[in-house]
Amino acid sequence: MIRQNEKNLTKKILKALNELPKTKAIKREASGVRNGQADITGAYKGIRLEIEVKVGDNKPTALQLQWLSEWKKAGCITGWVRSVDEAMLLLLRHRSS
C-alpha cells in the first residue's frame, strides 16, 4: 500500500475546498511562517478557516493546536484532518452548528 504524503494530501484538500461555492483556500507557504500556523488558510462562506493536514499516525504539535484554538475562539472554522472527507466534514459540522 502506498502511503500518501502531506503535500499531496494538502493539494487534494485544496482542490476539493476550492470547488465549493463561496470558498477560497490556499496553502500557507513555509518560508517566513510563524511556527504552529496551519497548513491551509482561507474562507468558507465568509468565515475564515484554518486547517492543519496530517498523514499516518502524525498529530499536530502543541503549537499547531494552540494556533487552531486561538482562531476557533475568534469564531473561525478550525481543525486538523487526515483526508479530503475529514476536511469536508469539518465544514459540514460548522454549517450545522
Stockholm file with secondary structure:
# STOCKHOLM 1.0

chainA/1-97         MIRQNEKNLTKKILKALNELPKTKAIKREASGVRNGQADITGAYKGIRLEIEVKVGDNKPTALQLQWLSEWKKAGCITGWVRSVDEAMLLLLRHRSS
#=GR chainA/1-97 SS CCCCCHHHHHHHHHHHHHTSTTEEEEECCSTTCCTTCCSEEEEETTEEEEEEECCTTCCCCHHHHHHHHHHHHTTCEEEEESSHHHHHHHHHHHHHC
#=GC SS_cons        CCCCCHHHHHHHHHHHHHTSTTEEEEECCSTTCCTTCCSEEEEETTEEEEEEECCTTCCCCHHHHHHHHHHHHTTCEEEEESSHHHHHHHHHHHHHC
//
